[in-house]
Amino acid sequence: MGLVQLWDVNREKPATPKPERDVHFVTLRNVRLLENANNDGDSFKVAHSEGEQVLRLYFVDCPEKKQYALVNGRLKDQAGYFGGLSIPQTLKLGAEAQTFTERLLRERRFTVHTRWERVYDSERVYALVFFEDGEELSEKLVRSGLCRIHTKGTLMPDGQSEYEFENHLRLMEDEARRSRRGGWGTPKRAGSNH
C-alpha cells in the first residue's frame, strides 16, 4: 500500500486542458434573418436548416424601440445607463440598434451558437452570433455604443469564461464612451429621464 501511495504522489499529473470548444453549444446551419415586427437590436427571428427560432443575445441589452407600460421601468434604466438620455432619445437609440443588427445580419455571413436555453417563459432562446471577422454581435453593438452590458452571460464556445468575455466587453464599452459613440455621444439634458 505504501509503495502505491509513493508512486501516486511522485507521478507526473497531466495538466487540466482548457476546453477548445464547449460541446453543449449547437451550431445552427443556413441561418438567415426573417422580417418580424418584434425584431430589435438584441432579439430577432431567424430561419435555419431545422426551422425558425427567435434568438436573444447573451451579455447585452439594446434599448427598447417602442414605449408601452410593460417596459417603462426598463426604458428608464436604459436611459440612465447612458448617463441620462431622455425617453425619446433612448427609443431612438433602440431603433438605431435594430437597424444596425438587421443590416449586419442581412449583409454579412454569420454563425449562430445556442444551447436552446429559454429566455424566461418566452419562445426566445439565448444565442451567440459570430461573423467571419471573428467578432460576436454583442462586441459590435458595445463598440458602437448601442447597448448596455446587462443580461445573462455564458461560457464562450472557445472556452473563454463568461467573466473574461464580459470584462473584454467592458473595456470595449469604456473605449466607446471615451469616443462618444452611439448613446454615449447623445447630448444629455438636466432632468431628461422623463
C-alpha positions as CSV (number, residue, x, y, z in Angstrom):
1,M,0.0,0.0,0.0
2,G,2.8,2.5,0.9
3,L,4.6,1.8,-2.4
4,V,1.4,2.6,-4.4
5,Q,0.9,5.8,-2.5
6,L,4.5,6.9,-3.0
7,W,4.2,6.1,-6.8
8,D,0.9,8.2,-7.0
9,V,2.4,11.2,-5.2
10,N,5.5,11.2,-7.4
11,R,3.9,10.5,-10.7
12,E,3.5,13.4,-13.1
13,K,-0.1,14.6,-13.2
14,P,-1.5,15.6,-16.6
15,A,-2.4,19.3,-16.8
16,T,-6.1,20.1,-17.0
17,P,-6.7,21.1,-20.6
18,K,-8.5,24.3,-21.4
19,P,-11.6,23.2,-23.4
20,E,-11.2,24.1,-27.1
21,R,-14.9,24.1,-27.6
22,D,-17.9,23.8,-25.3
23,V,-19.7,20.7,-26.5
24,H,-23.0,21.9,-25.2
25,F,-23.4,24.5,-27.9
26,V,-25.3,23.7,-31.1
27,T,-24.4,25.4,-34.3
28,L,-27.3,26.4,-36.4
29,R,-26.9,25.9,-40.2
30,N,-28.0,28.1,-43.1
31,V,-29.2,30.9,-40.9
32,R,-30.9,34.0,-42.3
33,L,-32.8,36.9,-40.7
34,L,-36.6,36.9,-41.0
35,E,-38.7,40.0,-41.1
36,N,-40.6,40.3,-37.9
37,A,-42.3,43.2,-36.1
38,N,-40.7,42.2,-32.8
39,N,-37.1,42.2,-34.1
40,D,-34.9,44.6,-32.3
41,G,-31.2,45.1,-31.6
42,D,-30.7,42.1,-29.3
43,S,-33.7,39.8,-30.3
44,F,-34.6,38.7,-33.8
45,K,-36.3,35.9,-35.7
46,V,-34.2,33.7,-38.0
47,A,-34.8,30.7,-40.3
48,H,-32.3,27.9,-40.2
49,S,-32.0,24.3,-41.6
50,E,-34.1,22.9,-38.8
51,G,-36.9,25.5,-38.8
52,E,-37.4,29.0,-37.3
53,Q,-36.3,30.5,-34.0
54,V,-36.4,33.8,-32.1
55,L,-32.8,34.4,-30.8
56,R,-31.8,36.7,-27.8
57,L,-28.2,37.7,-27.5
58,Y,-26.2,36.8,-24.4
59,F,-24.4,39.6,-22.5
60,V,-26.2,42.8,-23.9
61,D,-29.4,44.6,-23.8
62,C,-30.3,47.1,-26.5
63,P,-32.7,50.0,-25.7
64,E,-36.3,49.4,-26.4
65,K,-37.7,50.7,-29.7
66,K,-41.3,51.2,-28.5
67,Q,-42.7,52.5,-25.3
68,Y,-45.5,50.7,-23.6
69,A,-46.4,50.1,-19.9
70,L,-44.5,46.8,-19.6
71,V,-41.1,48.4,-20.5
72,N,-41.4,51.8,-18.8
73,G,-39.1,50.8,-15.9
74,R,-36.6,49.2,-18.3
75,L,-36.6,52.3,-20.5
76,K,-35.7,54.5,-17.6
77,D,-32.9,52.1,-16.6
78,Q,-31.6,52.1,-20.2
79,A,-31.7,55.9,-20.3
80,G,-29.9,56.2,-17.0
81,Y,-27.2,53.7,-18.2
82,F,-26.1,56.1,-20.9
83,G,-25.8,59.0,-18.5
84,G,-29.3,60.4,-18.6
85,L,-30.9,60.2,-22.0
86,S,-34.5,61.3,-22.4
87,I,-37.0,58.5,-23.2
88,P,-37.4,59.7,-26.8
89,Q,-33.5,59.6,-27.1
90,T,-33.5,56.1,-25.7
91,L,-36.2,54.9,-28.1
92,K,-34.2,56.5,-31.0
93,L,-31.1,54.6,-29.8
94,G,-33.2,51.4,-29.7
95,A,-34.3,51.9,-33.3
96,E,-30.6,52.6,-34.3
97,A,-29.6,49.3,-32.6
98,Q,-32.3,47.4,-34.5
99,T,-31.2,48.9,-37.9
100,F,-27.5,48.1,-37.1
101,T,-28.3,44.5,-36.2
102,E,-30.6,43.9,-39.1
103,R,-28.1,45.4,-41.6
104,L,-25.3,43.2,-40.3
105,L,-27.4,40.0,-40.4
106,R,-28.6,40.8,-44.0
107,E,-25.2,41.9,-45.4
108,R,-22.7,39.6,-43.7
109,R,-22.2,35.9,-43.3
110,F,-22.6,34.7,-39.7
111,T,-22.8,31.6,-37.5
112,V,-25.2,31.1,-34.6
113,H,-24.3,29.0,-31.5
114,T,-27.1,28.2,-29.0
115,R,-27.7,25.9,-26.0
116,W,-31.5,26.2,-26.5
117,E,-31.7,28.0,-23.2
118,R,-35.0,29.7,-23.0
119,V,-35.3,33.4,-22.1
120,Y,-37.8,33.2,-19.2
121,D,-41.1,31.7,-20.4
122,S,-40.8,33.1,-23.9
123,E,-40.2,31.5,-27.3
124,R,-36.8,33.1,-27.4
125,V,-33.5,31.3,-26.8
126,Y,-30.2,32.8,-25.9
127,A,-27.6,32.7,-28.6
128,L,-24.2,34.0,-29.8
129,V,-23.8,35.3,-33.3
130,F,-20.3,35.3,-34.8
131,F,-19.2,37.0,-38.0
132,E,-16.4,35.9,-40.4
133,D,-14.2,38.6,-38.9
134,G,-14.3,36.6,-35.6
135,E,-16.4,39.2,-33.7
136,E,-19.6,38.3,-31.9
137,L,-22.6,40.6,-32.4
138,S,-22.5,41.8,-28.8
139,E,-19.0,43.1,-29.4
140,K,-20.1,45.1,-32.4
141,L,-23.1,46.6,-30.5
142,V,-20.9,47.5,-27.5
143,R,-18.2,49.1,-29.7
144,S,-20.9,51.2,-31.4
145,G,-22.5,52.4,-28.2
146,L,-25.8,50.8,-29.0
147,C,-26.4,48.6,-25.9
148,R,-25.7,48.2,-22.3
149,I,-23.9,45.2,-20.8
150,H,-26.8,43.8,-18.9
151,T,-28.2,40.3,-19.2
152,K,-27.2,36.7,-18.9
153,G,-23.7,35.7,-19.9
154,T,-22.2,32.3,-20.8
155,L,-19.1,30.3,-21.2
156,M,-17.9,31.0,-24.8
157,P,-17.7,28.2,-27.4
158,D,-13.8,28.6,-27.5
159,G,-13.6,28.0,-23.7
160,Q,-13.3,31.7,-22.7
161,S,-15.1,32.2,-19.4
162,E,-18.2,34.4,-19.0
163,Y,-16.2,36.6,-16.7
164,E,-13.3,37.1,-19.2
165,F,-15.7,37.9,-22.1
166,E,-17.7,40.3,-20.0
167,N,-14.5,42.1,-18.9
168,H,-13.5,42.3,-22.6
169,L,-16.9,43.9,-23.4
170,R,-16.4,46.4,-20.5
171,L,-13.0,47.5,-22.0
172,M,-14.7,48.0,-25.4
173,E,-17.5,49.9,-23.7
174,D,-15.0,52.2,-22.0
175,E,-13.5,53.0,-25.4
176,A,-16.9,53.6,-26.9
177,R,-17.8,56.0,-24.0
178,R,-14.5,57.9,-24.4
179,S,-15.1,58.1,-28.2
180,R,-18.7,59.2,-27.6
181,R,-20.2,56.6,-29.9
182,G,-23.9,55.8,-30.0
183,G,-25.7,56.6,-26.8
184,W,-22.5,57.8,-25.2
185,G,-22.4,60.7,-27.7
186,T,-26.0,61.7,-27.4
187,P,-26.4,65.2,-25.7
188,K,-27.9,64.8,-22.2
189,R,-30.2,67.4,-20.6
190,A,-30.8,68.0,-17.0
191,G,-33.9,66.1,-15.9
192,S,-34.0,64.2,-19.2
193,N,-35.3,60.9,-17.9
194,H,-39.0,61.9,-18.1
